Amino acid sequence: MSIEGKVAMVTGGSGGLGRVHCLSLAGAGCKVAVVGHSHMEKAEAVVEEIKAMGKQALAVAMDVANIDEVEAAVKKIENALGPVDILVNNAAYGIVRAMTIAKMKIEDWAKDLSVNLTGPFNTIKCCMPGMLEQGWGRIINISSIAGTMGGAGQCSYATTKAGIIGLTKTAALEGARKGVTANAIVLGVFDGGSWHEVAPEFQERIVKRMAMRRTGTPQELSNVLLFLASEEASYVTGEAIEVSGGAGLFTF
């Protein structure tokens, strides 16, 4: 994919799926900003992996829910690597919290919304003006089938992942005539990140729900992300592309 020399910013870049996204973008020739919040040693480790590939990378500490921190982080990336060309909103919170609507704590609801929905709004707000000015940009938001199908015990997570699709379509409209695309990847179940925190008996039930009867690999997800980040995807915008191994198909 033709993204050699582009600057990519990946939130949640030190986690299981985020790490693979960072490595894939670097492998395709991008300079990568690996964004983390806590446990920055993991972000630094991803940076070292990228540097070992002979590519440029930078670890950046940032709370996506804090607009001041986002603004400062974007400026740091611009100064070190250049203007952000590719924004990947991958950071998420609350995915494994099992809580019904009636029992959901308001502070947990607020926390999930601040990271999963306000966070992408903040990063788009800070990165999109530069993309519009230069006439090229890629915004890729990670949604979930929980947002399109609902999730029992996942009211806050499902709500944010539905909301991010609306945010994606709005950003797509605002960038459509200026070379900036925005798309959402609606992911199913992947063998990485929070999946490893799910109890084995629930993992088995979930996998049986998949048409392919298996989880996806992080690289299978990153392959789609790389396409959406590329010049080859220049006519794809405002889409919510499901990558789920057929989770929405009728199975028996």
Long-range contacts (C-beta under 8 A, 24 or more apart in sequence): 1-28, 1-226, 1-227, 1-229, 1-230, 1-231, 1-232, 2-230, 2-231, 2-232, 3-28, 3-29, 3-30, 3-85, 3-86, 3-226, 3-229, 3-230, 3-231, 4-28, 4-29, 4-30, 5-29, 5-30, 5-31, 6-30, 6-31, 6-85, 6-86, 6-229, 7-31, 7-32, 7-33, 7-77, 7-81, 7-82, 7-83, 7-84, 7-85, 7-86, 8-32, 8-33, 8-84, 8-85, 8-86, 8-87, 8-88, 8-229, 9-33, 9-35, 9-60, 9-74, 9-77, 9-84, 9-86, 9-87, 9-88, 9-123, 9-127, 10-34, 10-35, 10-88, 10-90, 11-35, 11-62, 11-64, 11-88, 11-89, 11-90, 11-91, 11-119, 11-120, 11-123, 12-36, 12-90, 12-91, 12-92, 13-43, 13-46, 13-88, 13-90, 14-39, 14-40, 14-42, 14-43, 14-45, 14-46, 14-59, 15-42, 15-90, 15-192, 15-193, 16-192, 16-193, 16-194, 16-195, 16-196, 16-218, 17-90, 17-142, 17-190, 17-192, 17-193, 17-218, 17-221, 17-222, 18-88, 18-90, 18-91, 18-193, 19-46, 19-218, 20-192, 20-218, 20-219, 20-221, 20-222, 21-88, 21-90, 21-218, 21-221, 21-222, 21-225, 22-46, 22-50, 22-57, 23-49, 23-50, 23-53, 24-219, 24-222, 24-223, 24-225, 24-226, 25-86, 25-88, 25-225, 25-226, 25-229, 26-50, 26-53, 26-55, 26-57, 27-53, 27-55, 28-226, 28-229, 28-230, 29-55, 30-55, 30-86, 30-229, 31-55, 31-56, 31-57, 31-58, 31-81, 31-82, 32-56, 32-57, 32-58, 33-57, 33-58, 33-60, 33-73, 33-77, 33-80, 33-81, 33-84, 34-58, 34-59, 34-60, 35-60, 35-61, 35-62, 35-64, 35-73, 35-91, 36-60, 36-61, 36-62, 37-61, 37-62, 37-63, 37-64, 37-91, 56-81, 64-89, 64-91, 64-115, 64-118, 64-119, 64-120, 64-122, 64-123, 65-114, 65-115, 65-118, 65-119, 65-122, 66-122, 67-122, 67-125, 67-126, 70-122, 70-123, 70-125, 70-126, 71-126, 74-123, 74-126, 74-127, 78-130, 83-130, 83-131, 83-134, 84-127, 84-130, 84-131, 84-137, 85-131, 85-134, 85-136, 85-137, 85-138, 86-137, 86-138, 86-140, 86-229, 87-123, 87-124, 87-127, 87-128, 87-131, 87-137, 87-138, 87-139, 87-140, 88-140, 88-142, 88-225, 88-229, 89-119, 89-120, 89-123, 89-124, 89-139, 89-140, 89-141, 89-142, 89-164, 90-142, 91-115, 91-116, 91-119, 92-116, 92-142, 92-157, 92-160, 92-194, 94-154, 94-156, 94-157, 95-144, 95-154, 95-157, 95-194, 96-194, 96-197, 96-198, 97-153, 97-154, 97-156, 97-157, 98-153, 98-154, 99-153, 99-155, 100-152, 100-153, 100-155, 101-155, 104-155, 104-156, 108-156, 109-155, 109-156, 112-156, 112-157, 112-160, 113-156, 113-159, 113-160, 116-156, 116-157, 116-160, 116-161, 116-164, 117-160, 117-163, 117-164, 117-167, 120-164, 120-167, 121-167, 124-167, 124-171, 124-182, 128-171, 128-174, 128-175, 128-180, 131-175, 131-178, 131-179, 131-180, 132-175, 132-178, 132-180, 135-178, 135-179, 136-179, 136-180, 137-175, 137-179, 137-180, 137-181, 138-180, 138-181, 138-228, 138-229, 138-230, 138-233, 139-168, 139-171, 139-175, 139-180, 139-181, 139-182, 139-183, 140-182, 140-183, 140-184, 140-185, 140-225, 140-228, 140-229, 141-165, 141-167, 141-168, 141-182, 141-183, 141-184, 141-185, 142-184, 142-185, 142-187, 143-168, 143-184, 143-185, 143-186, 143-187, 143-240, 144-186, 144-187, 144-188, 145-186, 145-187, 145-188, 145-242, 145-244, 145-247, 145-248, 147-186, 148-186, 148-240, 148-242, 148-248, 149-247, 149-248, 161-186, 165-240, 168-238, 168-240, 169-238, 172-237, 172-238, 173-238, 175-237, 176-237, 176-238, 179-234, 181-228, 181-233, 181-234, 181-236, 181-237, 182-237, 182-238, 183-228, 183-233, 183-236, 183-237, 183-238, 183-239, 183-240, 183-241, 184-239, 184-240, 184-241, 185-221, 185-224, 185-225, 185-228, 185-241, 185-243, 186-240, 186-241, 186-242, 186-243, 186-244, 187-216, 187-221, 187-242, 187-243, 187-244, 188-216, 188-242, 188-243, 188-244, 188-245, 188-247, 189-215, 189-216, 189-244, 189-245, 189-247, 190-215, 190-216, 190-217, 190-218, 190-220, 190-221, 191-215, 191-216, 191-217, 191-218, 192-217, 192-218, 208-251, 209-247, 209-251, 210-244, 210-245, 210-246, 210-247, 210-251, 211-245, 211-246, 211-247, 211-249, 211-251, 212-245, 212-246, 214-245, 215-245, 216-243, 216-244, 216-245
